[in-house]
Amino acid sequence: MAHYQKFSPIERALSCIAGIVNLLVGLGFFFLPELHLPLWPTDIPTILDRFIGAIIIGNAAGAFLLATEKEWGRVRPLALVAVVYGTLVAGALLYHLLWLGAPPTFWLYFLVDTPFLLVYYGLFIYHDLVPNFSSQRSHTSS
């Protein structure tokens, strides 16, 4: 198996850390009606708090599953979900911070989300884009 097809121990550890952070944030949203924490810059109805929490807890479960895999091909679908979800959340949060006047404390949430996104973007570049460019170069030079 080529190196880019493997999901390394460091990548699995990062996935586990992502799972822990997602689990904590997801539980925060899921139990937000009882906790009354300011987890989002606008008011959210109770049922939506729990819905958002359930999605984030699901992401945590996916990240924990990724931490057990050793092959990128098995990780890729769940990693793609994490990239899309994380990008949309970061974009929405940035929009609220820059244009809608969200409290500055929400920069912390944005700054926690961004490193995870960068790691997932890096995973796709390393495991998908680089091998594709390498194979295209080898076909072109042949």
C-alpha positions in Angstrom: 0.0 0.0 0.0 1.4 3.4 -1.0 2.1 5.9 1.8 -0.7 8.2 0.6 -3.2 5.4 1.0 -2.4 4.9 4.7 -4.1 6.8 7.5 -1.2 7.3 9.8 -1.1 7.1 13.6 -0.7 10.9 13.8 -3.8 11.4 11.6 -5.7 8.9 13.8 -4.7 10.8 16.9 -5.8 14.1 15.4 -9.1 12.5 14.5 -9.5 11.3 18.1 -8.9 14.9 19.3 -11.4 16.2 16.8 -13.9 13.6 18.2 -13.3 14.8 21.8 -13.8 18.4 20.9 -16.9 17.6 18.8 -18.3 15.5 21.6 -17.9 18.3 24.1 -19.4 21.0 21.8 -22.2 18.6 20.7 -23.1 17.8 24.3 -23.1 21.5 25.1 -25.6 22.2 22.3 -27.7 19.1 23.1 -28.1 20.2 26.7 -28.0 23.9 26.0 -31.6 24.5 27.2 -30.6 23.2 30.6 -27.1 24.8 30.6 -27.9 28.3 29.3 -24.4 28.6 27.8 -23.8 31.3 25.1 -22.7 28.7 22.4 -24.0 30.7 19.4 -24.3 34.4 18.6 -28.1 34.3 18.2 -31.0 32.7 20.1 -31.8 29.2 19.0 -35.1 27.4 19.7 -34.8 24.5 22.1 -35.5 21.8 19.5 -32.9 23.2 17.2 -30.4 23.2 20.0 -30.9 19.5 20.4 -30.9 18.9 16.6 -27.5 20.8 16.3 -26.1 18.9 19.3 -27.2 15.6 17.8 -25.4 16.4 14.5 -22.2 17.5 16.2 -22.3 14.3 18.4 -22.7 12.3 15.2 -19.6 14.1 13.9 -17.8 13.1 17.1 -18.8 9.4 16.5 -17.5 9.7 13.0 -14.2 11.1 14.1 -13.8 8.4 16.7 -14.5 5.8 14.0 -11.9 7.5 11.7 -9.4 7.1 14.6 -9.7 3.3 14.3 -9.0 3.2 10.5 -5.7 2.6 8.9 -6.7 3.1 5.2 -7.5 6.5 3.7 -10.1 5.1 1.4 -12.2 4.0 4.4 -11.8 7.4 6.0 -12.5 9.6 3.0 -16.3 9.7 3.1 -16.5 10.8 6.7 -13.7 13.2 6.4 -15.5 14.8 3.5 -18.6 15.3 5.7 -16.4 16.9 8.4 -14.9 19.3 5.8 -18.3 20.4 4.4 -19.9 20.8 7.9 -16.9 22.5 9.4 -16.5 24.9 6.4 -20.2 25.9 6.5 -20.1 26.4 10.3 -16.9 28.5 10.1 -18.4 30.6 7.2 -21.6 31.2 9.1 -19.8 32.1 12.2 -17.4 34.5 10.4 -20.4 36.1 8.7 -22.0 36.7 12.1 -18.8 38.0 13.6 -17.9 40.4 10.8 -21.3 41.6 9.5 -23.9 40.9 12.1 -22.1 42.0 15.2 -21.8 38.7 17.1 -20.1 39.1 20.5 -16.3 38.9 20.2 -16.1 35.8 22.4 -17.3 33.9 19.4 -13.9 34.4 17.8 -12.8 31.6 20.2 -15.2 29.2 18.6 -14.0 30.2 15.1 -10.4 29.8 16.2 -11.1 26.3 17.5 -12.9 25.3 14.3 -10.3 26.6 11.9 -7.3 24.4 12.9 -9.5 21.3 12.4 -10.6 22.5 9.0 -6.9 23.1 8.0 -6.0 19.6 9.1 -8.9 18.1 7.1 -8.0 20.2 4.0 -4.4 19.0 4.4 -5.6 15.4 4.5 -7.4 15.8 1.3 -4.5 17.5 -0.4 -2.0 14.8 0.8 -4.2 11.8 0.2 -6.2 12.8 -2.9 -4.8 15.7 -4.8 -1.0 15.0 -4.6 -1.3 11.4 -5.7 -3.6 12.5 -8.6 -1.1 15.1 -9.7 1.7 12.6 -9.4 -0.1 10.0 -11.5 -1.0 12.6 -14.2 2.7 13.7 -14.3 3.9 10.1 -14.8 1.3 9.5 -17.6 2.3 12.8 -19.3 6.0 12.0 -19.2 5.6 8.5 -20.5 
